[in-house]
Amino acid sequence: MSPFLQTALEAAYAAQEIILHYYHGKFAVEIKADQSPVTIADLEAEQAIKKIILERFPEHGFFGEETGKTNPDAEYTWLIDPIDGTKSFVRRYPMFSTQIALMKGSELILGVSNAPAFNEMAYAEQGQGAYLNQQPIKVSGYTEINQSALSLGNIASLAASASWGNLGKLITQVQRIRGYGDFLHYHLLASGKVDMIVESDVNVLDIAALSVIVNEAGGVFTDLQGKPLSLSSTTVLAAASKELHQQLLQSLNYQTA
């Protein structure tokens, strides 16, 4: 385990203490300019993560959901969403997580996804495999759509696109259809329990860490047009094998309009 991963895990556990403290107590909710909620738990968790990371690596950049960007020209940049799923957190629904990723240049090399209400800590580092609660995990490796389970998330923009009908056809072909969403379907994919994910309306801070975990578990993770993840990515097409991913690309033929 590299110093980068050790630091990311320490930061995730520090955030977990803050998040669970507020989750089981009282807190005020404010609405940001984009109409999404934010709480003191979001703010304090991100500050705790930022403090730990930048004390160890002061030359690194930092891109946080709540505090924005620092040192944008740094070779290494940390991508942080302290509570991905604040709407769930506010409603006391356990579908929220802390997302911590590290990017070297334009390449994502590390990911930590901690879901404290589920007691699930997933993590991965480039070339070192993926782990869930310290146990190695692998995708199922399924190669055929009709054998596979598909999970959908945040499909509002897909519903408005020219590819909505293609998704309907795809749903009729799969073995099982679910809508786990958030961190959960990525943990399930990386663990071999679902096989395909289609998701839209995401922020890269929500999915950067999860992409590393899925890739290191043997999966394939791109946007809905098959492009590699970037800071501007807003959609996901993830699968348990290259063959399955290619079939999904052809079936969806994703078009934004």
Buried (B, 14 or more C-beta within 10 A) or exposed (E): EEEBBEBBBBBBBBBBEBBEEBBEEEBEEEEEEEEEBBBEBBBBBBBBBBEBBBEBBEEBBBBBBBBEEBBEEBEBBBBBBBBBBBBBBBEEEBBBBBBBBBBBEEEBBBBBBBBBBBEBBBBBBBEBBBBBEEEEBBBBEBBBBEEBBBBBBBBEBBEEBEBBEBBEEBEEBBEEBBEBBBBBBBBBBBBBBBBBBBBBEBBBBBBBBBBBBBBBBBBBBBBBBBEEBEEEBBBBBBBBBEBBBBBBBEBBEBEBE
